[in-house]
Amino acid sequence: MSQSRFHLRGTLLVAFALLLGFVGFVSVNQPAAHAATYSVSKTTSMTKTAYHRASTKGAVYNESHTKKLANLSSYPYTTWYATQEVILKHGSTKAIYYKVTNGAGTVTGYVWHSYLTKGKSAFGLKYAKAAVALDAKTGKVVWSKNANTPRAIASVSKLMTLYLVEQKVANTSATWSSKVTTSYSGLKTMGASSVYGGFKFTKNSYTVEQLYLAALIDSSNNAATALGQWVAGGSTPSYNAKFIKLMNAQAKTWNLGHATFVSASGVEQSALKTYGYSVSGGEANEVSAKDVTLIANHLITDYPAVLTDASKGSVTVSGQLCYNYNNLLPGRKYYEKALNVDGLKTGYTDLAGYCFVGTGQKSGHDRLITVVLHDANEFTETRSLMDHVYSAGLI
């Protein structure tokens, strides 16, 4: 190729590139067509009226439609309250919109009327794979979702372990000051694990009370395992196996038809094998949401002092900080004063997902116990469930 032809081709390429750049500049800086064409044609105040989404379609926008505030699909069980009927003009077209606010008061904007239907939304939980709300006084289930399906429950399992600890202290010569041997190497290794540990065993024994607090508040797996062995009368894995039998026997005594235990802590067998604590009978504790609420109710009813400890944000045990991961307690992100939450137990493994047993007693009502299993928003949905139970007069 000659130099002149190369120069000509280069010039054309540069010119073409400049043209593309100019077109791109115009496209990027030109405002979206719909943003400039929405305007208010008429606004009429209306009596506050309840609506809910008509389908999974639709969104809430600001008045000029320059910003989407929320997709209706993200609020499947939300009641929207309309206070204005607004006719918006878009080009040559006019359409009726409602100015709405969700029940929580966190989103306010405009929705095309056809995306809404009149009436309050039915209540439901979007993320929990199973859930139950129980009146602790009557033992009645007042709301449920997949209540009788056994599922892995992670550290929520510790409620059964702690019940059996309470039972031994109450019915034998054992006391909260009794010593629990923690010298077994597998226990110490478990405690040192960043994934499965929590409370480090730097000594060969701790009191029952110390390990109880570590298991309840900090959800220490090694503390729960050591306590289980102590209840069964020893301090080695063989006594852990005996304790698992006690857990299942207690479940049978309570007529829990959807509860099987293979772990004192809720850690799955594949992980416990590393520490010498695996047993036969399945990979994980499998308990239904309803049976979890019944276990929690037995614990709270028979040994109500558990709530004094469960309501603490943190405690220091043998020089170690034990942090409570219940984010519905005072000062935490999802705290709601009226719910008066004072317990009870969190849990998580990859298999079980996020699990939470909540309890509280709103003024003028019976105590409420809630359970959500495998829930990506366990605290938000627990709070919503509690609010619904009270507002609907179910308890």
RALIN-V24381 format. One line per field, one symbol per residue. phi: phi as a letter, one per 30 degrees, with the letter a starting at -180 (. if undefined). psi: psi as a letter, one per 40 degrees, with the letter a starting at -180 (. if undefined). burial: I if it has 16 or more other ideal C-beta (glycine too) atoms within 10 Angstrom, else O. Layout:
# RALIN-V24381
phi=???
psi=???
burial=???
This chain:
# RALIN-V24381
phi=.dddddddddddddddddddddddddddcddeeddccdbdcabbdbdebdbbddaddjaccdedicbdcaddddbdbcccccbbcbcccbicccbdbcdbbdedicbbabbeeddbbdjddddacdcddaabbbdddciddcaabhdccdbdbhdeeddddddddeddddcbddbdcddcdbddedddddddddccckcddcbcabdedddddddddchdddddddddddedjabbeddddddeddddddddedhddbbbcbbdcjddddddedcicdbdjkdbdcbdddddddddddddddbddedddddddabcbhicdccdcddcdeicecdbeddhdblbacaabeddidbaccaabdeibddcbbbbchbdbdddddddddededddidb
psi=hiddddddddddddddddddddddddddehihdddeehihdihhiihhhhiiidaeiiihiidefehhdihddegdfhhhhheihhhhhhbeiiihihhihideeehhahhhdeeiiiiiiiiihddheiiihhhddeehheiihfdehhihebeddeddddddddddddeaeiieeihhhfehdddddddehddebchhgeieiiiddddddddddefhdddddddddddeeafidddddddddddddddddefhefhhhehddeiiddddddefeiiieidihhhiddddddddddddddgeedddddehdiihhfehhhhheheeiheidehhdddfhfidhiihidddahihhiiihiheiihhhihhhghegddddddddddddddefe.
burial=OOOOOOOOOOOOOOOOOOOOOOOOOOOOOOOOOOOOOIOOOOOOOOOOOOIIIOOOOIIIIOIOIOOOOIOIOOIOOIIIIIOOIIOIOOOOOOOOIIIIIIIOOOIIIIIIOOIIOOOOIOIOIOOIIIIIIIIIOOOOIIIIIIIOOIIIIIIIIIIIIIIIIIIIIOOOOOOOOOOIOIOIOIIIIIIOOOOIIIIIIOOOOIIIIIIIIIIIIIIIIIIIIIIIIIIIOOIIIOIIIOIIOIIIOIIOOIOIOIIIIIIIIIIIIOIIOOIOIIIOIOOIIIIIIIIIIIIIIIIIOOIOOIIOIIIIOOIOIIOOOIOIIIIIIOOOOIOOOOIIIIIIIIIIIOOIIIIIIIIIIIOOIOIIIIIIIIIOIIIIIIIIIIIIIIOOOII
